């Protein structure tokens, strides 16, 4: 099973604080609304027939529309995801050999928590939850109080 290795560490947890080797290039792009699943015709027994989208694929397509990730999708993103929807439909129609390709394609869009970590995407709710997390327990110094050594003056110092 091909993969891309482990998800990257969070930048604040890295031992070295090197900057990214390739600077980020920012391009202005307008997000677009999700298109409907199109009517398509496929060849069956030498004739063109209208393709019926499986109910599971229609649910999957609606799930992407509701995803917070899709708010930033451009027309090219939706086009690629539409091609992936066709693979999804074929997979749910019994072509299990498409599983690997389907997994790779949805990973590009951040379908799983691991995929989002690799793409360096986090949901805002996760950031807020970190702020509300309980504070770690105090260290050993706080539990034991100040360290007392041998007295440096006074009657006990003379005896020592």
ROVO-97239 format. One record per atom (N, C-alpha, C): y, z, x; atom name. Coordinates in pm, 1 decimal, padded with zeros to 6 digits. Each point is the difference from the previous one (the first is absolute). Layout:
% ROVO-97239
SITE	c2	c3	c1	atomo
SITE	Y	Z	X	CA;
...
***
This chain:
% ROVO-97239
SITE	c2	c3	c1	atomo
SITE	-00117.0	00000.0	00084.9	N;
SITE	00117.0	00000.0	-00084.9	CA;
SITE	00123.4	00000.0	00089.6	C;
SITE	00079.9	-00104.9	-00006.0	N;
SITE	00117.1	-00005.3	00087.3	CA;
SITE	00105.9	00098.4	-00045.6	C;
SITE	00073.8	00048.6	00095.6	N;
SITE	00106.8	00094.0	-00031.7	CA;
SITE	00114.0	-00014.9	00097.0	C;
SITE	00098.4	00084.3	-00015.2	N;
SITE	00117.3	-00006.9	00085.8	CA;
SITE	00018.5	00127.4	00079.2	C;
SITE	-00103.4	00082.0	00006.5	N;
SITE	00010.1	00123.3	00076.5	CA;
SITE	00058.0	00112.3	-00083.0	C;
SITE	00016.2	00115.0	00061.1	N;
SITE	00050.6	00115.0	-00074.7	CA;
SITE	00146.8	-00018.5	-00038.5	C;
SITE	00038.6	00068.8	-00105.0	N;
SITE	00139.7	-00004.6	-00043.4	CA;
SITE	00088.0	00062.5	00107.9	C;
SITE	00122.8	-00049.5	00018.1	N;
SITE	00086.7	00055.2	00104.9	CA;
SITE	00043.5	00142.5	-00031.6	C;
SITE	00026.4	00075.9	00106.3	N;
SITE	00052.2	00135.7	-00017.8	CA;
SITE	00142.7	-00007.3	-00051.8	C;
SITE	00040.6	00105.5	-00070.0	N;
SITE	00139.4	00007.9	-00041.9	CA;
SITE	00086.4	00010.6	00125.0	C;
SITE	00117.8	-00064.2	00002.7	N;
SITE	00084.2	00002.3	00120.3	CA;
SITE	00036.2	00140.0	00047.4	C;
SITE	00019.2	00094.2	-00091.8	N;
SITE	00037.9	00134.5	00042.4	CA;
SITE	-00118.0	00078.7	00056.5	C;
SITE	-00120.9	-00052.4	-00011.0	N;
SITE	-00118.4	00067.6	00052.0	CA;
SITE	-00050.1	-00061.9	00131.0	C;
SITE	00064.7	-00106.1	00044.4	N;
SITE	-00042.5	-00066.8	00122.5	CA;
SITE	00038.0	00082.3	00122.1	C;
SITE	-00084.0	-00005.3	00103.2	N;
SITE	00029.6	00071.0	00124.2	CA;
SITE	00116.7	-00067.0	00072.4	C;
SITE	00001.6	-00132.6	-00002.2	N;
SITE	00108.9	-00073.5	00064.4	CA;
SITE	00093.1	-00052.3	-00107.4	C;
SITE	00125.6	00004.9	00026.6	N;
SITE	00100.2	-00039.4	-00098.8	CA;
SITE	00057.6	-00138.0	00030.7	C;
SITE	-00082.7	-00089.7	00052.8	N;
SITE	00047.9	-00134.3	00030.7	CA;
SITE	00043.4	-00070.6	-00128.2	C;
SITE	00099.4	-00084.6	00012.5	N;
SITE	00041.8	-00077.8	-00115.7	CA;
SITE	-00101.3	-00112.0	-00021.7	C;
SITE	00002.6	-00058.8	-00119.2	N;
SITE	-00091.0	-00109.7	-00029.1	CA;
SITE	00027.6	-00115.0	00096.3	C;
SITE	-00105.1	-00065.1	00052.0	N;
SITE	00019.8	-00107.0	00098.3	CA;
SITE	00069.8	-00122.6	-00057.9	C;
SITE	-00015.3	-00023.3	-00130.3	N;
SITE	00062.6	-00115.6	-00062.8	CA;
SITE	00102.6	00051.5	-00100.4	C;
SITE	00126.6	-00034.8	00018.1	N;
SITE	00100.6	00049.7	-00094.5	CA;
SITE	-00022.1	-00058.7	-00139.7	C;
SITE	00037.7	00075.1	-00100.0	N;
SITE	-00014.7	-00041.7	-00138.0	CA;
SITE	00105.7	-00104.0	-00033.1	C;
SITE	-00041.3	-00108.1	-00062.6	N;
SITE	00091.8	-00105.2	-00041.8	CA;
SITE	00019.1	00012.8	-00150.3	C;
SITE	00121.5	00019.0	-00043.1	N;
SITE	00029.2	00021.6	-00141.6	CA;
SITE	00055.1	-00128.7	-00060.0	C;
SITE	-00064.7	-00045.5	-00106.9	N;
SITE	00041.5	-00121.9	-00069.6	CA;
SITE	00025.8	00036.1	-00145.6	C;
SITE	00111.7	-00043.4	-00053.2	N;
SITE	00031.1	00027.5	-00140.6	CA;
SITE	-00091.6	-00083.1	-00089.2	C;
SITE	-00063.7	00065.7	-00095.7	N;
SITE	-00088.6	-00069.3	-00093.7	CA;
SITE	00012.1	00066.2	-00136.1	C;
SITE	-00001.0	-00080.1	-00102.4	N;
SITE	00010.5	00051.0	-00136.3	CA;
SITE	-00139.4	00017.4	-00058.9	C;
SITE	-00032.2	00120.4	-00046.4	N;
SITE	-00128.2	00018.0	-00068.2	CA;
SITE	-00001.7	-00078.5	-00131.0	C;
SITE	-00118.2	-00043.4	-00039.6	N;
SITE	-00015.4	-00072.4	-00126.2	CA;
SITE	-00103.1	00071.6	-00086.2	C;
SITE	00008.4	-00023.8	-00130.0	N;
SITE	-00094.3	00061.6	-00093.8	CA;
SITE	-00137.5	-00063.6	00015.2	C;
SITE	-00100.8	00075.6	-00037.2	N;
SITE	-00137.0	-00049.9	00008.6	CA;
SITE	-00020.8	-00112.1	-00101.4	C;
SITE	-00057.0	-00112.8	00043.4	N;
SITE	-00030.8	-00106.1	-00096.1	CA;
SITE	-00124.6	00036.0	-00081.8	C;
SITE	-00018.5	-00068.2	-00109.4	N;
SITE	-00121.3	00017.0	-00081.0	CA;
SITE	-00116.3	-00069.4	00070.8	C;
SITE	-00120.8	00044.4	-00030.3	N;
SITE	-00116.3	-00072.8	00050.4	CA;
SITE	00000.3	-00137.1	-00067.5	C;
SITE	-00007.2	-00106.7	00077.6	N;
SITE	00014.7	-00133.4	-00058.9	CA;
SITE	-00127.1	-00048.2	-00070.0	C;
SITE	00017.5	-00100.8	-00084.1	N;
SITE	-00114.7	-00071.2	-00056.0	CA;
SITE	-00042.8	-00100.6	00105.0	C;
SITE	-00124.1	00007.1	00038.3	N;
SITE	-00050.1	-00095.9	00098.4	CA;
SITE	-00128.4	-00061.7	-00053.3	C;
SITE	-00030.5	-00116.5	00049.9	N;
SITE	-00121.6	-00069.8	-00039.0	CA;
SITE	-00091.3	-00009.9	00120.9	C;
SITE	-00127.1	00022.8	-00023.8	N;
SITE	-00100.4	-00008.7	00105.9	CA;
SITE	-00107.5	-00098.4	-00043.4	C;
SITE	-00066.1	-00054.6	00098.8	N;
SITE	-00106.1	-00095.5	-00030.2	CA;
SITE	-00129.4	00075.3	-00026.4	C;
SITE	-00062.5	-00030.5	-00113.7	N;
SITE	-00127.4	00062.0	-00035.6	CA;
SITE	-00089.1	-00108.9	-00059.0	C;
SITE	-00110.4	-00024.4	00064.3	N;
SITE	-00093.7	-00105.5	-00042.0	CA;
SITE	00068.6	-00135.8	-00009.8	C;
SITE	00088.9	-00028.8	00095.1	N;
SITE	00066.7	-00129.3	00004.7	CA;
SITE	00118.3	-00013.8	-00093.9	C;
SITE	00031.6	00103.0	-00076.7	N;
SITE	00113.0	-00005.8	-00092.5	CA;
SITE	00102.4	00107.0	00035.9	C;
SITE	00126.0	-00028.9	-00029.2	N;
SITE	00104.8	00100.1	00020.2	CA;
SITE	00005.7	00089.6	-00122.8	C;
SITE	-00012.9	00130.2	00025.1	N;
SITE	00008.4	00097.8	-00108.6	CA;
SITE	00104.9	00104.1	00037.2	C;
SITE	00058.4	00062.2	-00101.6	N;
SITE	00100.7	00102.5	00027.2	CA;
SITE	-00068.4	00125.3	00053.1	C;
SITE	00056.7	00052.7	00107.7	N;
SITE	-00054.3	00120.4	00063.1	CA;
SITE	00043.6	00121.6	-00080.1	C;
SITE	-00093.9	00088.8	-00027.3	N;
SITE	00030.9	00124.4	-00070.5	CA;
SITE	00003.4	00112.4	00102.0	C;
SITE	00114.0	00066.6	00010.4	N;
SITE	00013.3	00110.6	00094.2	CA;
SITE	-00084.6	00117.1	-00048.3	C;
SITE	-00081.9	00060.0	00087.3	N;
SITE	-00075.3	00119.6	-00040.4	CA;
SITE	00096.1	00113.1	-00036.1	C;
SITE	-00042.0	00084.9	-00093.0	N;
SITE	00084.0	00112.6	-00042.7	CA;
SITE	00034.1	00089.0	00119.1	C;
SITE	-00093.8	00017.6	00090.7	N;
SITE	00023.8	00084.9	00117.8	CA;
SITE	00111.3	-00058.1	00087.3	C;
SITE	00006.0	-00132.1	00012.0	N;
SITE	00105.9	-00063.7	00079.2	CA;
SITE	00134.9	00014.3	-00070.4	C;
SITE	00001.0	-00009.6	-00132.4	N;
SITE	00125.5	00020.0	-00073.2	CA;
SITE	00050.2	00143.0	00017.4	C;
SITE	-00090.9	00098.5	00000.8	N;
SITE	00038.5	00139.7	00025.9	CA;
SITE	00053.0	00015.2	00142.1	C;
SITE	-00066.3	-00065.0	00094.4	N;
SITE	00039.4	00004.6	00141.2	CA;
SITE	00140.5	-00059.0	00016.4	C;
SITE	00026.4	-00111.7	-00066.4	N;
SITE	00130.9	-00065.9	00007.3	CA;
SITE	00107.8	00090.9	-00059.6	C;
SITE	-00031.0	00066.6	-00111.2	N;
SITE	00095.0	00093.5	-00061.7	CA;
SITE	00023.3	00120.7	00091.0	C;
SITE	-00104.9	00043.1	00070.7	N;
SITE	00013.6	00112.5	00093.2	CA;
SITE	00100.5	-00034.9	00109.8	C;
SITE	-00005.5	-00123.3	00050.9	N;
SITE	00095.6	-00041.2	00102.8	CA;
SITE	00141.7	-00005.8	-00056.2	C;
SITE	00014.9	-00039.2	-00124.6	N;
SITE	00133.8	-00004.0	-00061.1	CA;
SITE	00059.0	00140.0	-00008.6	C;
SITE	-00084.4	00100.1	-00026.9	N;
SITE	00046.7	00138.1	-00014.6	CA;
SITE	00014.6	00072.2	00133.4	C;
SITE	-00052.1	-00056.3	00105.9	N;
SITE	00003.7	00065.4	00130.9	CA;
SITE	00142.5	00006.8	00054.4	C;
SITE	00038.8	00112.7	00061.3	N;
SITE	00132.9	00007.3	00061.3	CA;
SITE	00016.7	-00099.7	00114.2	C;
SITE	-00110.1	-00042.4	00058.7	N;
SITE	00008.2	-00097.5	00109.1	CA;
SITE	00052.5	-00134.3	-00048.5	C;
SITE	-00032.9	-00037.2	-00124.3	N;
SITE	00035.5	-00133.1	-00049.3	CA;
SITE	00149.0	-00015.4	-00029.1	C;
SITE	00074.2	00109.0	-00001.2	N;
SITE	00143.8	-00008.6	-00026.8	CA;
SITE	00072.5	-00084.2	00104.5	C;
SITE	-00058.2	-00012.3	00118.1	N;
SITE	00063.5	-00075.9	00108.2	CA;
SITE	-00066.8	-00134.9	00026.2	C;
SITE	-00098.0	-00039.4	-00081.1	N;
SITE	-00072.1	-00125.1	00024.6	CA;
SITE	00090.3	-00120.4	-00024.2	C;
SITE	-00010.9	-00097.1	00088.5	N;
SITE	00072.7	-00126.0	-00014.1	CA;
SITE	-00094.4	-00104.1	-00060.1	C;
SITE	00051.0	-00119.4	-00020.4	N;
SITE	-00082.3	-00105.5	-00060.5	CA;
SITE	-00121.7	-00033.1	00086.9	C;
SITE	00015.9	00004.8	00131.4	N;
SITE	-00115.1	-00029.9	00086.2	CA;
SITE	-00105.1	00110.5	-00007.7	C;
SITE	00043.6	00124.6	-00016.7	N;
SITE	-00095.3	00110.0	-00017.5	CA;
SITE	-00081.4	-00020.5	-00127.1	C;
SITE	00069.1	-00031.8	-00109.9	N;
SITE	-00070.1	-00020.5	-00126.6	CA;
SITE	-00092.1	-00121.1	00007.4	C;
SITE	00041.2	-00103.2	00072.2	N;
SITE	-00085.0	-00118.1	00014.8	CA;
SITE	-00130.1	00035.5	00071.6	C;
SITE	00011.0	00075.5	00106.8	N;
SITE	-00119.1	00042.7	00074.6	CA;
SITE	-00086.5	00092.4	-00085.1	C;
SITE	00062.3	00088.6	-00074.9	N;
SITE	-00075.6	00091.4	-00085.2	CA;
SITE	-00065.1	-00075.6	-00116.2	C;
SITE	00061.6	-00107.4	-00044.8	N;
SITE	-00059.8	-00082.7	-00104.8	CA;
SITE	-00126.9	-00068.4	00051.4	C;
SITE	00005.1	-00049.9	00123.8	N;
SITE	-00121.5	-00056.0	00061.2	CA;
SITE	-00108.0	00107.3	00010.6	C;
SITE	00041.9	00121.4	00032.9	N;
SITE	-00093.4	00112.5	00010.5	CA;
SITE	-00056.6	00034.7	-00137.5	C;
SITE	00079.3	-00016.4	-00105.8	N;
SITE	-00048.5	00026.3	-00136.0	CA;
SITE	-00115.1	-00093.3	-00035.5	C;
SITE	00007.5	-00123.6	00045.2	N;
SITE	-00109.3	-00093.7	-00026.4	CA;
SITE	-00127.3	00044.8	00071.7	C;
SITE	00014.7	00046.1	00124.3	N;
SITE	-00116.0	00054.6	00071.8	CA;
SITE	-00054.1	00123.4	-00072.0	C;
SITE	00090.8	00084.3	-00049.0	N;
SITE	-00038.9	00120.4	-00073.6	CA;
SITE	-00080.7	-00038.6	-00124.6	C;
SITE	00047.0	-00100.9	-00071.6	N;
SITE	-00069.5	-00045.4	-00120.7	CA;
SITE	-00139.4	-00052.5	00034.1	C;
SITE	-00009.6	-00076.7	00107.4	N;
SITE	-00130.5	-00053.1	00040.3	CA;
SITE	-00092.3	00112.1	00045.3	C;
SITE	00055.3	00100.2	00068.7	N;
SITE	-00079.9	00114.7	00043.6	CA;
SITE	-00056.9	00073.5	-00121.3	C;
SITE	00083.6	00025.6	-00099.1	N;
SITE	-00045.1	00072.1	-00119.6	CA;
SITE	-00084.5	-00087.7	-00091.2	C;
SITE	-00007.2	-00128.8	00029.3	N;
SITE	-00089.0	-00089.7	-00074.4	CA;
SITE	-00133.6	-00017.1	00071.1	C;
SITE	-00019.7	00073.4	00109.1	N;
SITE	-00130.6	-00000.5	00064.9	CA;
SITE	-00006.1	-00055.8	00140.6	C;
SITE	00107.5	-00056.2	00051.9	N;
SITE	-00002.2	-00053.8	00137.2	CA;
SITE	00032.1	00111.6	00098.2	C;
SITE	-00100.0	00082.7	00026.8	N;
SITE	00019.2	00117.5	00084.9	CA;
SITE	00027.0	-00036.3	00145.3	C;
SITE	-00026.9	-00122.5	00039.5	N;
SITE	00027.1	-00042.2	00137.9	CA;
SITE	00150.2	-00000.8	00029.8	C;
SITE	00083.0	00007.9	-00102.4	N;
SITE	00145.7	-00000.1	00019.3	CA;
SITE	00056.2	00139.2	00027.5	C;
SITE	-00085.4	00102.1	00002.2	N;
SITE	00047.4	00138.2	00014.6	CA;
SITE	00082.2	00019.9	00127.0	C;
SITE	-00046.9	-00051.7	00112.8	N;
SITE	00071.8	00020.7	00126.8	CA;
SITE	00137.6	-00066.3	-00002.7	C;
SITE	00006.4	-00122.6	-00048.6	N;
SITE	00128.7	-00070.3	-00006.5	CA;
SITE	00095.4	00071.0	-00095.8	C;
SITE	-00052.7	00045.9	-00111.5	N;
SITE	00082.1	00072.4	-00097.0	CA;
SITE	00055.2	00128.0	00061.1	C;
SITE	-00085.3	00072.9	00071.7	N;
SITE	00043.3	00124.4	00064.0	CA;
SITE	00110.4	-00026.7	00101.9	C;
SITE	-00015.5	-00104.7	00080.7	N;
SITE	00101.8	-00031.8	00100.9	CA;
SITE	00132.9	-00039.1	-00064.6	C;
SITE	-00007.2	-00075.9	-00107.6	N;
SITE	00123.5	-00044.4	-00064.8	CA;
SITE	00076.2	00114.7	-00065.8	C;
SITE	-00070.5	00087.6	-00072.6	N;
SITE	00072.0	00109.6	-00065.7	CA;
SITE	00051.1	00100.6	00102.2	C;
SITE	-00065.0	00007.1	00117.0	N;
SITE	00048.2	00089.2	00106.3	CA;
SITE	00138.8	-00042.4	00047.3	C;
SITE	00027.2	-00129.6	-00002.9	N;
SITE	00131.3	-00050.2	00042.2	CA;
SITE	00112.5	00050.3	-00090.7	C;
SITE	-00035.8	00038.4	-00122.0	N;
SITE	00099.9	00046.6	-00095.6	CA;
SITE	00004.7	00151.6	-00010.9	C;
SITE	-00080.9	00070.9	00078.9	N;
SITE	00002.9	00145.6	-00001.7	CA;
SITE	-00074.3	00060.5	-00117.1	C;
SITE	-00119.1	-00051.4	-00028.6	N;
SITE	-00075.1	00045.9	-00117.3	CA;
SITE	-00053.7	00142.2	00013.3	C;
SITE	-00038.1	00042.1	00119.0	N;
SITE	-00058.7	00133.1	00017.3	CA;
SITE	00091.9	00086.7	00086.5	C;
SITE	-00020.6	00131.4	-00000.4	N;
SITE	00082.0	00086.0	00086.7	CA;
SITE	-00009.2	-00039.5	00147.7	C;
SITE	-00118.0	-00040.0	00045.3	N;
SITE	-00014.2	-00042.2	00139.6	CA;
SITE	00079.6	-00127.5	00026.7	C;
SITE	-00004.6	-00094.1	-00094.2	N;
SITE	00077.0	-00123.9	00015.4	CA;
SITE	00149.2	00030.2	00007.4	C;
SITE	00046.4	00091.6	-00085.0	N;
SITE	00142.9	00034.1	00001.4	CA;
SITE	00038.8	00070.7	00129.2	C;
SITE	-00088.7	00080.9	00054.3	N;
SITE	00029.3	00065.6	00128.2	CA;
SITE	00012.1	-00104.0	00110.2	C;
SITE	-00087.3	-00098.1	-00000.8	N;
SITE	00005.2	-00105.1	00101.3	CA;
SITE	00128.8	-00081.1	-00012.9	C;
SITE	00044.7	-00021.4	-00123.3	N;
SITE	00123.4	-00074.7	-00024.6	CA;
SITE	00124.6	00087.8	00010.6	C;
SITE	-00020.7	00129.5	00028.3	N;
SITE	00107.9	00098.5	00010.5	CA;
SITE	00078.6	00011.4	-00129.9	C;
SITE	-00076.1	00009.5	-00110.0	N;
SITE	00058.5	00016.9	-00132.7	CA;
SITE	-00041.8	00136.8	-00051.2	C;
SITE	00094.7	00073.5	-00054.3	N;
SITE	-00031.8	00127.2	-00064.0	CA;
SITE	00077.1	00007.8	-00130.3	C;
SITE	-00058.6	00065.1	-00098.0	N;
SITE	00067.3	00016.6	-00128.2	CA;
SITE	00094.6	00118.6	00009.0	C;
SITE	00111.7	-00005.8	-00070.0	N;
SITE	00101.3	00105.4	00005.0	CA;
SITE	-00056.3	00133.2	-00046.0	C;
SITE	-00091.0	00001.3	-00094.6	N;
SITE	-00057.0	00124.8	-00049.1	CA;
SITE	-00068.6	00075.3	00112.8	C;
SITE	-00061.0	-00070.5	00092.4	N;
SITE	-00066.9	00065.8	00112.2	CA;
SITE	00102.8	00069.9	00088.7	C;
SITE	00115.1	-00062.2	00021.6	N;
SITE	00105.0	00062.5	00080.5	CA;
SITE	00050.3	00127.5	-00067.0	C;
SITE	00018.2	-00004.3	-00131.2	N;
SITE	00048.2	00117.3	-00072.2	CA;
SITE	-00103.4	00111.4	00004.5	C;
SITE	-00127.5	-00034.7	-00007.7	N;
SITE	-00105.5	00101.2	00003.3	CA;
SITE	-00000.7	00071.7	00134.2	C;
SITE	00028.9	-00072.9	00108.3	N;
SITE	00005.0	00062.8	00132.1	CA;
SITE	00108.8	00106.5	00005.4	C;
SITE	00113.9	-00025.3	-00063.4	N;
SITE	00109.6	00096.2	00000.2	CA;
SITE	-00033.9	00126.1	-00077.9	C;
SITE	-00088.0	-00011.9	-00097.9	N;
SITE	-00039.1	00114.9	-00081.7	CA;
SITE	-00124.1	00069.6	00053.5	C;
SITE	-00054.7	-00046.2	00109.0	N;
SITE	-00121.7	00059.8	00055.3	CA;
SITE	00030.3	00141.3	00049.0	C;
SITE	-00098.2	00089.3	-00008.0	N;
SITE	00023.4	00136.4	00049.7	CA;
SITE	00027.0	-00001.5	00150.0	C;
SITE	00085.9	00089.7	00042.1	N;
SITE	00034.3	00009.1	00141.8	CA;
SITE	-00118.2	00058.3	00076.3	C;
SITE	-00022.9	-00044.3	00123.1	N;
SITE	-00110.4	00056.1	00077.6	CA;
SITE	00024.2	00148.0	00029.1	C;
SITE	-00108.5	00071.4	00021.1	N;
SITE	00009.7	00143.4	00028.8	CA;
SITE	00075.4	00021.3	00130.5	C;
SITE	00061.8	00117.0	00011.9	N;
SITE	00075.5	00032.4	00121.1	CA;
SITE	-00095.0	00007.4	00118.9	C;
SITE	00052.6	-00021.0	00118.2	N;
SITE	-00080.5	00002.9	00122.1	CA;
SITE	-00037.9	00141.1	00040.6	C;
SITE	-00070.8	00010.4	00110.1	N;
SITE	-00049.7	00128.7	00048.7	CA;
SITE	00114.9	00095.7	00032.8	C;
SITE	00110.1	-00051.5	00054.8	N;
SITE	00112.6	00087.0	00036.0	CA;
SITE	00057.1	00069.1	-00123.0	C;
SITE	00010.0	-00071.0	-00109.4	N;
SITE	00055.6	00059.4	-00121.2	CA;
SITE	-00095.3	00102.8	-00060.0	C;
SITE	-00130.0	-00023.0	00013.3	N;
SITE	-00097.1	00094.2	-00057.2	CA;
SITE	-00007.4	00129.2	00080.2	C;
SITE	00016.3	-00007.8	00130.1	N;
SITE	-00021.8	00116.4	00084.9	CA;
SITE	00129.5	00072.1	00037.9	C;
SITE	00112.5	-00060.3	-00020.9	N;
SITE	00126.1	00063.6	00035.1	CA;
SITE	00032.6	-00023.3	00146.7	C;
SITE	00109.6	00061.5	00047.1	N;
SITE	00039.3	-00021.6	00139.9	CA;
SITE	-00101.6	00063.0	00095.6	C;
SITE	-00015.2	-00059.9	00114.6	N;
SITE	-00091.9	00048.7	00102.3	CA;
SITE	00070.6	00108.6	00081.1	C;
SITE	-00065.5	00114.1	00013.9	N;
SITE	00057.9	00111.1	00076.0	CA;
SITE	-00073.8	00011.0	00132.1	C;
SITE	00074.9	00004.1	00107.4	N;
SITE	-00059.2	00017.0	00132.7	CA;
SITE	00014.2	00144.1	00045.7	C;
SITE	-00016.5	00021.5	00124.6	N;
SITE	00016.1	00134.1	00056.5	CA;
SITE	00147.4	00037.3	-00000.4	C;
SITE	00031.1	00125.3	-00026.1	N;
SITE	00141.0	00040.0	00001.3	CA;
SITE	00057.7	-00013.0	00140.5	C;
SITE	00124.4	-00043.8	00007.4	N;
SITE	00062.7	-00019.1	00131.1	CA;
SITE	00082.5	00120.3	00043.0	C;
SITE	00034.5	00093.4	-00091.1	N;
SITE	00076.0	00119.5	00035.6	CA;
SITE	-00050.8	00118.6	-00080.2	C;
SITE	00044.8	00112.8	00033.3	N;
SITE	-00033.2	00119.5	-00075.0	CA;
SITE	-00113.9	00077.4	00064.1	C;
SITE	-00040.0	00109.6	-00063.7	N;
SITE	-00100.5	00088.2	00059.9	CA;
SITE	-00135.4	-00067.7	00016.9	C;
SITE	-00037.6	-00087.3	-00094.9	N;
SITE	-00130.2	-00065.0	00011.8	CA;
SITE	-00002.2	-00098.9	00115.3	C;
SITE	00115.6	-00060.2	00031.8	N;
SITE	00005.8	-00095.2	00110.4	CA;
SITE	-00019.1	00071.9	00132.8	C;
SITE	00048.5	00125.3	00010.3	N;
SITE	-00014.7	00076.7	00123.9	CA;
SITE	-00144.7	00038.6	00023.5	C;
SITE	-00075.2	00024.0	-00108.8	N;
SITE	-00140.2	00037.2	00013.7	CA;
SITE	-00085.2	-00117.8	00044.5	C;
SITE	00043.3	-00117.8	-00030.4	N;
SITE	-00082.7	-00116.6	00029.3	CA;
SITE	-00006.9	-00036.0	00144.0	C;
***
